[in-house]
Amino acid sequence: MLATLLLTTMMTLPVNGKSVDYKDGDTVLEGYLAKPDKDVVAPAVLVIHQWGGLGEYEKRRADMLAQMGYVAFAVDVYGKGVRPTGQARGQMAGKYKGDRPLFRQRLTAALDYVRGVPGVDKSRVAAIGYCFGGTGALELARSGADILGAVSFHGGLDGANPETASQIKAKVLVLHGADDPFVPAKDITAFMEEMRAGKVDWSMVSYGNAVHSFTEVEAGNDNSRGAAYNAEADRRSWEAMQDFLAEIFRKSAR
């Protein structure tokens, strides 16, 4: 369970977490910054939210990353106070998935912000995301952003301009529910072709018996709904992400 993961991680470093305002042009955004409670220069990890906007789930994940020694910044794509519920979540997510330049612009604003945070090693930044945010992590990489890695947890894989994959500088890790009904086989095939065409350093792990939202306890346990929690996939995907971050940040420090 997420609670077990959290308790395990809490045995490492104490954390300072706080909400912070930042901007994309004239749009005020409200993110969540979590830092180890000690004076160090550390890599940074962006945490990109699901379709409902930045919430407690992403803040918990940011805290977990900070407890591992990273500076974690849970970003706000939608804008301060914009936290849709019900059907409005799909409409809001669709707005940004349908306007990839705007999506990338909001993510770049978060990247620029975190690079200015005291204690961040500007040369070592990665992005992770969940569902809508998983798409976001890939989209930031597709933009050619100077990040070391992008990790998608049960995210959409479709790209608006797959021919731009050659711009990707980051290493890419996709953590996918093998039975996710919201990511069709054609999107998986197209994503693989995109990565190969762009000669990207990428990996994809598919977890058996896992559907969409497999890292979220709040999703329940009924796979027939298409979105459900899977404790083993949650644990294994988090461990895979930890190994991935350790590798990319270790290599970049040499």
DRENPA-3360 file (N, C-alpha, C; in nm, 2 decimals, always signed):
BEGIN
1 = MLATLLLT = +0.08/-0.12/+0.00/+0.00/+0.00/+0.00/+0.09/+0.12/+0.00 ~ +0.03/+0.24/-0.05/+0.10/+0.36/-0.05/+0.14/+0.40/+0.09 ~ +0.05/+0.37/+0.19/+0.09/+0.40/+0.33/+0.21/+0.33/+0.37 ~ +0.23/+0.20/+0.33/+0.35/+0.12/+0.37/+0.47/+0.18/+0.30 ~ +0.46/+0.22/+0.17/+0.57/+0.28/+0.10/+0.61/+0.41/+0.18 ~ +0.51/+0.49/+0.22/+0.54/+0.62/+0.28/+0.61/+0.59/+0.41 ~ +0.56/+0.50/+0.49/+0.62/+0.47/+0.62/+0.77/+0.43/+0.60 ~ +0.79/+0.34/+0.50/+0.92/+0.29/+0.48/+1.02/+0.41/+0.44;
9 = TMMTLPVN = +0.97/+0.50/+0.36/+1.05/+0.61/+0.31/+1.08/+0.71/+0.42 ~ +0.98/+0.72/+0.51/+0.99/+0.82/+0.62/+1.11/+0.79/+0.72 ~ +1.16/+0.67/+0.71/+1.27/+0.63/+0.80/+1.40/+0.69/+0.75 ~ +1.40/+0.77/+0.64/+1.52/+0.83/+0.59/+1.54/+0.98/+0.64 ~ +1.50/+1.07/+0.56/+1.52/+1.21/+0.59/+1.40/+1.29/+0.63 ~ +1.40/+1.38/+0.73/+1.29/+1.47/+0.76/+1.28/+1.56/+0.64 ~ +1.15/+1.62/+0.63/+1.12/+1.70/+0.51/+1.06/+1.83/+0.55 ~ +1.09/+1.93/+0.47/+1.02/+2.06/+0.48/+0.93/+2.07/+0.35;
17 = GKSVDYKD = +0.80/+2.08/+0.37/+0.71/+2.09/+0.25/+0.62/+2.22/+0.27 ~ +0.60/+2.28/+0.15/+0.52/+2.41/+0.16/+0.46/+2.43/+0.02 ~ +0.34/+2.50/+0.02/+0.29/+2.55/-0.10/+0.36/+2.68/-0.15 ~ +0.38/+2.69/-0.28/+0.45/+2.81/-0.33/+0.38/+2.86/-0.46 ~ +0.37/+2.99/-0.47/+0.32/+3.04/-0.59/+0.43/+3.07/-0.69 ~ +0.40/+3.05/-0.82/+0.49/+3.08/-0.93/+0.41/+3.12/-1.05 ~ +0.47/+3.16/-1.16/+0.39/+3.21/-1.27/+0.43/+3.15/-1.41 ~ +0.33/+3.14/-1.49/+0.35/+3.12/-1.64/+0.30/+3.24/-1.70;
25 = GDTVLEGY = +0.38/+3.34/-1.74/+0.33/+3.47/-1.79/+0.25/+3.54/-1.68 ~ +0.13/+3.57/-1.71/+0.04/+3.63/-1.61/-0.04/+3.53/-1.53 ~ -0.03/+3.41/-1.56/-0.11/+3.31/-1.49/-0.04/+3.26/-1.36 ~ -0.11/+3.28/-1.25/-0.05/+3.24/-1.12/-0.08/+3.09/-1.10 ~ +0.02/+3.02/-1.06/+0.02/+2.87/-1.04/+0.06/+2.85/-0.90 ~ +0.01/+2.74/-0.84/+0.04/+2.71/-0.70/+0.09/+2.56/-0.69 ~ +0.22/+2.55/-0.67/+0.28/+2.42/-0.66/+0.31/+2.38/-0.52 ~ +0.38/+2.27/-0.50/+0.41/+2.22/-0.36/+0.56/+2.18/-0.37;
33 = LAKPDKDV = +0.64/+2.24/-0.28/+0.78/+2.22/-0.28/+0.82/+2.14/-0.16 ~ +0.89/+2.03/-0.18/+0.93/+1.94/-0.06/+1.08/+1.93/-0.07 ~ +1.15/+1.96/+0.04/+1.30/+1.95/+0.04/+1.34/+1.87/+0.16 ~ +1.46/+1.81/+0.15/+1.51/+1.74/+0.27/+1.55/+1.85/+0.37 ~ +1.52/+1.82/+0.50/+1.55/+1.92/+0.60/+1.69/+1.92/+0.64 ~ +1.77/+1.96/+0.54/+1.92/+1.98/+0.57/+1.97/+2.06/+0.45 ~ +2.09/+2.12/+0.48/+2.15/+2.20/+0.37/+2.23/+2.12/+0.28 ~ +2.18/+2.09/+0.16/+2.26/+2.01/+0.06/+2.22/+2.07/-0.08;
41 = VAPAVLVI = +2.31/+2.04/-0.17/+2.27/+2.06/-0.31/+2.23/+1.93/-0.37 ~ +2.10/+1.92/-0.41/+2.05/+1.79/-0.45/+1.98/+1.80/-0.59 ~ +1.97/+1.68/-0.65/+1.89/+1.68/-0.78/+1.74/+1.71/-0.75 ~ +1.67/+1.75/-0.85/+1.53/+1.79/-0.84/+1.44/+1.70/-0.92 ~ +1.32/+1.67/-0.87/+1.23/+1.59/-0.95/+1.09/+1.66/-0.95 ~ +1.04/+1.69/-1.07/+0.91/+1.74/-1.09/+0.81/+1.63/-1.07 ~ +0.70/+1.66/-1.01/+0.59/+1.56/-0.99/+0.47/+1.62/-1.06 ~ +0.42/+1.56/-1.17/+0.31/+1.62/-1.25/+0.18/+1.55/-1.22;
49 = HQWGGLGE = +0.08/+1.62/-1.19/-0.05/+1.57/-1.13/-0.14/+1.50/-1.23 ~ -0.24/+1.44/-1.17/-0.34/+1.37/-1.25/-0.45/+1.47/-1.30 ~ -0.55/+1.42/-1.36/-0.65/+1.51/-1.43/-0.73/+1.60/-1.33 ~ -0.73/+1.57/-1.20/-0.80/+1.66/-1.11/-0.71/+1.78/-1.06 ~ -0.59/+1.79/-1.11/-0.51/+1.90/-1.06/-0.42/+1.86/-0.94 ~ -0.33/+1.94/-0.90/-0.25/+1.91/-0.79/-0.33/+1.89/-0.66 ~ -0.30/+1.78/-0.60/-0.37/+1.74/-0.47/-0.29/+1.67/-0.37 ~ -0.35/+1.61/-0.28/-0.28/+1.55/-0.17/-0.19/+1.43/-0.22;
57 = YEKRRADM = -0.24/+1.36/-0.32/-0.17/+1.24/-0.37/-0.03/+1.29/-0.42 ~ -0.03/+1.39/-0.50/+0.10/+1.43/-0.56/+0.19/+1.49/-0.45 ~ +0.13/+1.56/-0.35/+0.21/+1.61/-0.24/+0.27/+1.50/-0.16 ~ +0.20/+1.39/-0.14/+0.26/+1.27/-0.07/+0.38/+1.21/-0.15 ~ +0.36/+1.20/-0.28/+0.47/+1.15/-0.36/+0.59/+1.25/-0.35 ~ +0.57/+1.38/-0.35/+0.68/+1.47/-0.34/+0.75/+1.46/-0.21 ~ +0.67/+1.44/-0.10/+0.73/+1.41/+0.03/+0.82/+1.29/+0.03 ~ +0.77/+1.18/-0.03/+0.85/+1.06/-0.04/+0.98/+1.08/-0.11;
65 = LAQMGYVA = +0.98/+1.16/-0.22/+1.10/+1.19/-0.29/+1.19/+1.27/-0.21 ~ +1.14/+1.37/-0.14/+1.23/+1.45/-0.05/+1.29/+1.37/+0.06 ~ +1.21/+1.27/+0.11/+1.27/+1.18/+0.21/+1.38/+1.10/+0.16 ~ +1.39/+1.08/+0.03/+1.50/+1.01/-0.03/+1.62/+1.10/-0.06 ~ +1.60/+1.23/-0.04/+1.71/+1.32/-0.05/+1.70/+1.41/-0.17 ~ +1.59/+1.40/-0.25/+1.57/+1.49/-0.37/+1.49/+1.61/-0.33 ~ +1.51/+1.72/-0.41/+1.41/+1.83/-0.40/+1.30/+1.80/-0.49 ~ +1.18/+1.79/-0.44/+1.06/+1.75/-0.52/+0.97/+1.87/-0.54;
73 = FAVDVYGK = +0.92/+1.89/-0.66/+0.83/+2.00/-0.68/+0.71/+1.95/-0.75 ~ +0.59/+1.94/-0.68/+0.47/+1.90/-0.74/+0.41/+2.02/-0.81 ~ +0.40/+2.01/-0.94/+0.37/+2.13/-1.03/+0.22/+2.15/-1.04 ~ +0.18/+2.26/-1.09/+0.04/+2.30/-1.11/+0.03/+2.34/-1.26 ~ -0.04/+2.25/-1.33/-0.06/+2.28/-1.48/-0.18/+2.38/-1.49 ~ -0.28/+2.36/-1.41/-0.41/+2.43/-1.44/-0.42/+2.57/-1.39 ~ -0.35/+2.61/-1.29/-0.36/+2.74/-1.23/-0.41/+2.74/-1.09 ~ -0.37/+2.84/-1.01/-0.40/+2.85/-0.87/-0.55/+2.84/-0.85;
81 = GVRPTGQA = -0.60/+2.75/-0.76/-0.74/+2.74/-0.73/-0.82/+2.66/-0.83 ~ -0.76/+2.62/-0.94/-0.83/+2.54/-1.04/-0.81/+2.39/-1.02 ~ -0.91/+2.33/-0.95/-0.90/+2.19/-0.91/-1.03/+2.12/-0.95 ~ -1.05/+2.09/-1.08/-1.18/+2.03/-1.12/-1.22/+1.90/-1.06 ~ -1.35/+1.88/-1.06/-1.40/+1.75/-1.01/-1.50/+1.69/-1.11 ~ -1.54/+1.57/-1.09/-1.63/+1.51/-1.18/-1.60/+1.52/-1.33 ~ -1.69/+1.54/-1.41/-1.67/+1.55/-1.56/-1.58/+1.66/-1.60 ~ -1.57/+1.76/-1.51/-1.48/+1.88/-1.54/-1.34/+1.84/-1.55;
89 = RGQMAGKY = -1.30/+1.73/-1.48/-1.16/+1.68/-1.49/-1.12/+1.64/-1.63 ~ -1.21/+1.57/-1.69/-1.18/+1.53/-1.83/-1.17/+1.65/-1.93 ~ -1.26/+1.74/-1.91/-1.26/+1.86/-1.99/-1.13/+1.94/-1.97 ~ -1.09/+1.96/-1.85/-0.97/+2.03/-1.82/-0.85/+1.96/-1.88 ~ -0.84/+1.83/-1.85/-0.72/+1.76/-1.90/-0.72/+1.76/-2.05 ~ -0.84/+1.75/-2.11/-0.85/+1.75/-2.26/-0.81/+1.88/-2.32 ~ -0.83/+1.99/-2.25/-0.78/+2.12/-2.29/-0.63/+2.12/-2.32 ~ -0.56/+2.07/-2.22/-0.41/+2.07/-2.23/-0.36/+1.96/-2.33;
97 = KGDRPLFR = -0.42/+1.84/-2.33/-0.38/+1.74/-2.42/-0.41/+1.78/-2.56 ~ -0.51/+1.86/-2.58/-0.54/+1.91/-2.71/-0.46/+2.03/-2.76 ~ -0.39/+2.09/-2.66/-0.30/+2.21/-2.69/-0.17/+2.18/-2.63 ~ -0.09/+2.10/-2.70/+0.04/+2.05/-2.65/+0.14/+2.17/-2.63 ~ +0.14/+2.27/-2.71/+0.23/+2.39/-2.68/+0.20/+2.45/-2.55 ~ +0.07/+2.47/-2.51/+0.03/+2.52/-2.38/+0.07/+2.43/-2.27 ~ +0.05/+2.30/-2.29/+0.08/+2.20/-2.19/+0.23/+2.21/-2.16 ~ +0.31/+2.21/-2.27/+0.46/+2.22/-2.25/+0.50/+2.35/-2.18;
105 = QRLTAALD = +0.43/+2.46/-2.22/+0.46/+2.59/-2.16/+0.44/+2.59/-2.01 ~ +0.33/+2.52/-1.96/+0.31/+2.52/-1.82/+0.42/+2.43/-1.75 ~ +0.45/+2.32/-1.81/+0.56/+2.24/-1.76/+0.69/+2.30/-1.75 ~ +0.72/+2.38/-1.86/+0.85/+2.45/-1.86/+0.85/+2.56/-1.75 ~ +0.74/+2.62/-1.72/+0.74/+2.72/-1.62/+0.78/+2.65/-1.48 ~ +0.73/+2.53/-1.46/+0.76/+2.46/-1.34/+0.91/+2.42/-1.34 ~ +0.96/+2.38/-1.45/+1.10/+2.35/-1.46/+1.19/+2.47/-1.43 ~ +1.15/+2.58/-1.49/+1.23/+2.71/-1.47/+1.22/+2.75/-1.32;
113 = YVRGVPGV = +1.11/+2.73/-1.26/+1.10/+2.76/-1.12/+1.19/+2.68/-1.03 ~ +1.18/+2.54/-1.05/+1.26/+2.46/-0.96/+1.41/+2.48/-0.98 ~ +1.45/+2.51/-1.10/+1.59/+2.54/-1.12/+1.64/+2.66/-1.04 ~ +1.55/+2.75/-1.00/+1.58/+2.86/-0.93/+1.57/+2.84/-0.78 ~ +1.53/+2.72/-0.73/+1.52/+2.70/-0.59/+1.66/+2.68/-0.53 ~ +1.69/+2.75/-0.42/+1.82/+2.72/-0.35/+1.84/+2.58/-0.31 ~ +1.95/+2.52/-0.34/+1.98/+2.38/-0.30/+1.95/+2.28/-0.41 ~ +1.90/+2.33/-0.53/+1.88/+2.24/-0.64/+2.00/+2.24/-0.73;
121 = DKSRVAAI = +2.05/+2.12/-0.77/+2.15/+2.11/-0.87/+2.09/+2.12/-1.01 ~ +2.10/+2.24/-1.07/+2.03/+2.27/-1.19/+2.06/+2.17/-1.30 ~ +2.18/+2.11/-1.30/+2.22/+2.01/-1.40/+2.15/+1.87/-1.39 ~ +2.08/+1.85/-1.27/+2.03/+1.72/-1.25/+1.88/+1.73/-1.21 ~ +1.80/+1.73/-1.31/+1.65/+1.74/-1.29/+1.58/+1.63/-1.37 ~ +1.48/+1.58/-1.32/+1.40/+1.48/-1.38/+1.25/+1.51/-1.36 ~ +1.16/+1.44/-1.43/+1.02/+1.46/-1.42/+0.95/+1.33/-1.41 ~ +0.85/+1.32/-1.32/+0.77/+1.20/-1.31/+0.62/+1.25/-1.32;
129 = GYCFGGTG = +0.53/+1.16/-1.36/+0.39/+1.20/-1.36/+0.30/+1.08/-1.36 ~ +0.17/+1.11/-1.32/+0.07/+1.01/-1.30/-0.05/+1.04/-1.39 ~ -0.09/+0.94/-1.47/-0.21/+0.95/-1.55/-0.19/+1.07/-1.65 ~ -0.27/+1.17/-1.64/-0.25/+1.30/-1.71/-0.11/+1.35/-1.70 ~ -0.06/+1.34/-1.58/+0.08/+1.38/-1.55/+0.19/+1.29/-1.61 ~ +0.15/+1.16/-1.63/+0.25/+1.08/-1.70/+0.26/+1.12/-1.85 ~ +0.15/+1.16/-1.91/+0.16/+1.22/-2.04/+0.24/+1.35/-2.04 ~ +0.22/+1.42/-1.93/+0.30/+1.55/-1.91/+0.45/+1.53/-1.91;
137 = ALELARSG = +0.49/+1.42/-1.83/+0.63/+1.40/-1.82/+0.69/+1.36/-1.96 ~ +0.62/+1.29/-2.04/+0.66/+1.25/-2.17/+0.66/+1.38/-2.26 ~ +0.56/+1.46/-2.24/+0.55/+1.58/-2.32/+0.66/+1.68/-2.29 ~ +0.70/+1.69/-2.17/+0.82/+1.78/-2.13/+0.94/+1.73/-2.20 ~ +0.96/+1.59/-2.20/+1.08/+1.54/-2.27/+1.07/+1.56/-2.42 ~ +0.95/+1.55/-2.48/+0.93/+1.57/-2.62/+0.96/+1.71/-2.66 ~ +0.95/+1.80/-2.57/+0.97/+1.95/-2.60/+1.12/+1.98/-2.62 ~ +1.20/+1.88/-2.58/+1.35/+1.90/-2.59/+1.40/+1.96/-2.46;
145 = ADILGAVS = +1.32/+1.96/-2.36/+1.37/+2.02/-2.23/+1.50/+1.95/-2.18 ~ +1.58/+2.03/-2.12/+1.71/+1.98/-2.07/+1.69/+1.92/-1.94 ~ +1.63/+1.80/-1.94/+1.61/+1.72/-1.82/+1.68/+1.58/-1.84 ~ +1.71/+1.52/-1.74/+1.79/+1.39/-1.75/+1.69/+1.27/-1.77 ~ +1.57/+1.28/-1.71/+1.49/+1.16/-1.72/+1.34/+1.20/-1.71 ~ +1.25/+1.12/-1.77/+1.11/+1.13/-1.76/+1.05/+1.00/-1.73 ~ +0.96/+0.99/-1.63/+0.90/+0.87/-1.59/+0.74/+0.89/-1.59 ~ +0.68/+0.80/-1.66/+0.53/+0.80/-1.67/+0.47/+0.68/-1.60;
153 = FHGGLDGA = +0.39/+0.71/-1.50/+0.31/+0.61/-1.43/+0.17/+0.61/-1.48 ~ +0.13/+0.49/-1.54/+0.00/+0.47/-1.60/-0.05/+0.60/-1.67 ~ +0.04/+0.66/-1.76/+0.00/+0.77/-1.83/-0.03/+0.74/-1.98 ~ -0.10/+0.84/-2.04/-0.12/+0.83/-2.19/+0.01/+0.84/-2.26 ~ +0.02/+0.76/-2.37/+0.14/+0.76/-2.45/+0.13/+0.83/-2.58 ~ +0.02/+0.88/-2.62/+0.00/+0.94/-2.75/+0.07/+1.08/-2.75 ~ +0.14/+1.11/-2.86/+0.20/+1.24/-2.88/+0.15/+1.31/-2.99 ~ +0.14/+1.44/-2.98/+0.08/+1.52/-3.09/+0.17/+1.53/-3.21;
161 = NPETASQI = +0.30/+1.53/-3.19/+0.39/+1.55/-3.30/+0.50/+1.44/-3.28 ~ +0.48/+1.32/-3.31/+0.58/+1.21/-3.28/+0.70/+1.23/-3.36 ~ +0.70/+1.31/-3.47/+0.82/+1.33/-3.55/+0.92/+1.41/-3.48 ~ +0.88/+1.47/-3.37/+0.98/+1.55/-3.30/+1.05/+1.47/-3.19 ~ +1.04/+1.34/-3.19/+1.11/+1.26/-3.09/+1.26/+1.28/-3.09 ~ +1.31/+1.32/-3.20/+1.46/+1.33/-3.21/+1.50/+1.45/-3.12 ~ +1.41/+1.53/-3.07/+1.44/+1.64/-2.98/+1.46/+1.59/-2.84 ~ +1.42/+1.47/-2.81/+1.42/+1.42/-2.67/+1.57/+1.40/-2.62;
169 = KAKVLVLH = +1.60/+1.47/-2.51/+1.74/+1.46/-2.45/+1.73/+1.36/-2.34 ~ +1.62/+1.35/-2.28/+1.60/+1.27/-2.15/+1.60/+1.12/-2.18 ~ +1.64/+1.04/-2.08/+1.60/+0.90/-2.08/+1.46/+0.89/-2.04 ~ +1.39/+0.79/-2.09/+1.25/+0.77/-2.07/+1.22/+0.64/-2.01 ~ +1.13/+0.64/-1.90/+1.08/+0.51/-1.84/+0.93/+0.52/-1.83 ~ +0.86/+0.42/-1.89/+0.72/+0.41/-1.89/+0.68/+0.29/-1.80 ~ +0.60/+0.32/-1.70/+0.55/+0.21/-1.61/+0.40/+0.20/-1.63 ~ +0.36/+0.09/-1.69/+0.23/+0.07/-1.75/+0.15/-0.05/-1.69;
177 = GADDPFVP = +0.02/-0.03/-1.67/-0.06/-0.14/-1.64/-0.09/-0.22/-1.76 ~ -0.06/-0.35/-1.76/-0.07/-0.43/-1.88/-0.22/-0.45/-1.93 ~ -0.31/-0.43/-1.83/-0.45/-0.44/-1.87/-0.53/-0.31/-1.87 ~ -0.45/-0.20/-1.88/-0.51/-0.06/-1.88/-0.60/-0.04/-2.01 ~ -0.73/-0.03/-1.99/-0.82/-0.02/-2.11/-0.81/+0.12/-2.17 ~ -0.75/+0.22/-2.10/-0.75/+0.35/-2.15/-0.62/+0.39/-2.23 ~ -0.53/+0.29/-2.25/-0.42/+0.30/-2.33/-0.42/+0.19/-2.44 ~ -0.48/+0.22/-2.55/-0.50/+0.12/-2.66/-0.37/+0.07/-2.71;
185 = AKDITAFM = -0.38/-0.05/-2.77/-0.26/-0.11/-2.83/-0.19/-0.03/-2.93 ~ -0.28/+0.05/-3.01/-0.22/+0.13/-3.12/-0.13/+0.24/-3.06 ~ -0.17/+0.29/-2.94/-0.09/+0.40/-2.88/+0.05/+0.34/-2.83 ~ +0.04/+0.22/-2.78/+0.17/+0.16/-2.74/+0.26/+0.13/-2.85 ~ +0.20/+0.08/-2.96/+0.28/+0.06/-3.08/+0.34/+0.19/-3.14 ~ +0.26/+0.29/-3.14/+0.30/+0.42/-3.20/+0.41/+0.48/-3.11 ~ +0.39/+0.46/-2.97/+0.50/+0.52/-2.88/+0.63/+0.45/-2.90 ~ +0.63/+0.32/-2.92/+0.75/+0.24/-2.94/+0.82/+0.29/-3.07;
193 = EEMRAGKV = +0.74/+0.30/-3.17/+0.79/+0.35/-3.30/+0.85/+0.49/-3.29 ~ +0.78/+0.57/-3.21/+0.83/+0.71/-3.19/+0.97/+0.71/-3.12 ~ +0.98/+0.63/-3.02/+1.10/+0.62/-2.94/+1.22/+0.57/-3.03 ~ +1.19/+0.46/-3.11/+1.29/+0.41/-3.19/+1.33/+0.51/-3.30 ~ +1.24/+0.58/-3.36/+1.27/+0.67/-3.46/+1.35/+0.78/-3.41 ~ +1.33/+0.82/-3.28/+1.41/+0.93/-3.22/+1.54/+0.88/-3.16 ~ +1.56/+0.75/-3.17/+1.68/+0.69/-3.10/+1.69/+0.73/-2.96 ~ +1.58/+0.73/-2.89/+1.57/+0.76/-2.75/+1.62/+0.65/-2.66;
201 = DWSMVSYG = +1.68/+0.68/-2.55/+1.71/+0.57/-2.45/+1.59/+0.55/-2.36 ~ +1.51/+0.45/-2.39/+1.38/+0.43/-2.33/+1.36/+0.29/-2.28 ~ +1.27/+0.27/-2.18/+1.23/+0.14/-2.13/+1.08/+0.15/-2.10 ~ +1.02/+0.04/-2.11/+0.88/+0.03/-2.08/+0.85/-0.10/-2.00 ~ +0.79/-0.09/-1.88/+0.76/-0.21/-1.80/+0.61/-0.22/-1.79 ~ +0.55/-0.33/-1.83/+0.41/-0.36/-1.82/+0.38/-0.45/-1.70 ~ +0.29/-0.41/-1.61/+0.27/-0.49/-1.49/+0.14/-0.57/-1.51 ~ +0.15/-0.71/-1.50/+0.04/-0.79/-1.52/-0.07/-0.77/-1.42;
209 = NAVHSFTE = -0.20/-0.79/-1.46/-0.31/-0.78/-1.37/-0.33/-0.64/-1.32 ~ -0.26/-0.54/-1.38/-0.28/-0.40/-1.34/-0.35/-0.32/-1.44 ~ -0.44/-0.23/-1.40/-0.52/-0.15/-1.49/-0.47/+0.00/-1.47 ~ -0.55/+0.09/-1.51/-0.52/+0.23/-1.49/-0.52/+0.27/-1.34 ~ -0.44/+0.37/-1.31/-0.44/+0.42/-1.17/-0.39/+0.32/-1.07 ~ -0.30/+0.23/-1.11/-0.26/+0.12/-1.02/-0.17/+0.16/-0.90 ~ -0.13/+0.29/-0.90/-0.05/+0.34/-0.78/-0.14/+0.41/-0.68 ~ -0.27/+0.42/-0.71/-0.36/+0.50/-0.62/-0.45/+0.41/-0.54;
217 = VEAGNDNS = -0.42/+0.41/-0.41/-0.51/+0.34/-0.31/-0.66/+0.39/-0.33 ~ -0.67/+0.52/-0.35/-0.80/+0.57/-0.36/-0.89/+0.52/-0.48 ~ -0.82/+0.45/-0.57/-0.89/+0.40/-0.69/-0.97/+0.27/-0.66 ~ -0.96/+0.22/-0.54/-1.03/+0.09/-0.51/-0.96/-0.03/-0.57 ~ -1.03/-0.14/-0.56/-0.97/-0.27/-0.61/-1.05/-0.34/-0.71 ~ -1.14/-0.28/-0.78/-1.22/-0.34/-0.88/-1.16/-0.32/-1.02 ~ -1.09/-0.41/-1.07/-1.02/-0.40/-1.20/-1.13/-0.38/-1.31 ~ -1.25/-0.43/-1.29/-1.35/-0.42/-1.40/-1.39/-0.28/-1.43;
225 = RGAAYNAE = -1.36/-0.19/-1.34/-1.39/-0.05/-1.36/-1.28/+0.02/-1.45 ~ -1.17/-0.05/-1.48/-1.07/+0.00/-1.56/-0.96/+0.08/-1.49 ~ -0.99/+0.12/-1.37/-0.90/+0.19/-1.29/-0.90/+0.14/-1.15 ~ -0.79/+0.09/-1.09/-0.79/+0.02/-0.96/-0.65/+0.01/-0.91 ~ -0.64/+0.01/-0.78/-0.51/+0.00/-0.71/-0.45/-0.14/-0.72 ~ -0.32/-0.15/-0.74/-0.26/-0.28/-0.74/-0.13/-0.27/-0.65 ~ -0.13/-0.33/-0.53/-0.02/-0.31/-0.44/+0.12/-0.35/-0.50 ~ +0.12/-0.46/-0.56/+0.24/-0.51/-0.62/+0.30/-0.42/-0.73;
233 = ADRRSWEA = +0.21/-0.38/-0.82/+0.25/-0.29/-0.92/+0.29/-0.16/-0.87 ~ +0.23/-0.11/-0.76/+0.27/+0.01/-0.70/+0.41/+0.00/-0.64 ~ +0.43/-0.10/-0.57/+0.56/-0.12/-0.51/+0.67/-0.14/-0.62 ~ +0.65/-0.22/-0.71/+0.75/-0.25/-0.81/+0.78/-0.13/-0.90 ~ +0.67/-0.05/-0.93/+0.69/+0.07/-1.02/+0.77/+0.18/-0.94 ~ +0.74/+0.19/-0.81/+0.82/+0.29/-0.73/+0.96/+0.25/-0.72 ~ +0.99/+0.12/-0.70/+1.13/+0.07/-0.70/+1.20/+0.09/-0.83 ~ +1.13/+0.07/-0.94/+1.18/+0.09/-1.07/+1.22/+0.24/-1.09;
241 = MQDFLAEI = +1.13/+0.32/-1.05/+1.16/+0.47/-1.06/+1.28/+0.51/-0.97 ~ +1.29/+0.45/-0.85/+1.41/+0.48/-0.77/+1.54/+0.44/-0.84 ~ +1.54/+0.32/-0.89/+1.66/+0.27/-0.96/+1.69/+0.36/-1.08 ~ +1.59/+0.40/-1.15/+1.61/+0.49/-1.27/+1.67/+0.62/-1.23 ~ +1.61/+0.69/-1.13/+1.66/+0.82/-1.08/+1.80/+0.80/-1.03 ~ +1.83/+0.70/-0.95/+1.97/+0.68/-0.90/+2.07/+0.67/-1.02 ~ +2.03/+0.60/-1.12/+2.12/+0.58/-1.23/+2.15/+0.71/-1.31 ~ +2.04/+0.78/-1.35/+2.06/+0.90/-1.43/+2.13/+1.01/-1.35;
249 = FRKSAR = +2.10/+1.02/-1.22/+2.17/+1.12/-1.14/+2.31/+1.09/-1.11 ~ +2.34/+0.96/-1.09/+2.47/+0.91/-1.06/+2.56/+0.94/-1.18 ~ +2.52/+0.90/-1.30/+2.60/+0.91/-1.42/+2.62/+1.06/-1.45 ~ +2.52/+1.15/-1.42/+2.54/+1.29/-1.46/+2.64/+1.36/-1.36 ~ +2.66/+1.30/-1.24/+2.74/+1.36/-1.14/+2.89/+1.33/-1.17 ~ +2.92/+1.24/-1.26/+3.06/+1.20/-1.29/+3.14/+1.31/-1.36;
% end
